[in-house]
C-alpha cells in the first residue's frame, strides 16, 4: 500500500537469520512527512492495528539519515 503512497522510494523487509520472529522494515522516503502521512492513512484504515496484532513486541519506528551506501565485491 505505501509503495503507491507519495514519496515512497523503496521498502525492504528483513528477517534476522538467527531469530525468524525478529523482522525489520527499511523504508526510504523523499521526505519524512510522506512516511508520516502514509502511517496516518494506514492507521485510519485499520491496517496498522491489524499489523500490530501480529507483533510479539511493540513496533519501534526510527527516522534515520543515510550516511553511506556501497556495494561489496559480490555485487560486481
Buried (B, 14 or more C-beta within 10 A) or exposed (E): EBEEBEBBEEEEEEEEEEEEEEEEEEBEBEEEEBBBBBBEBBEEEEBBEEEEEEEEEEEEEEEEEEEEEEEEEEEE
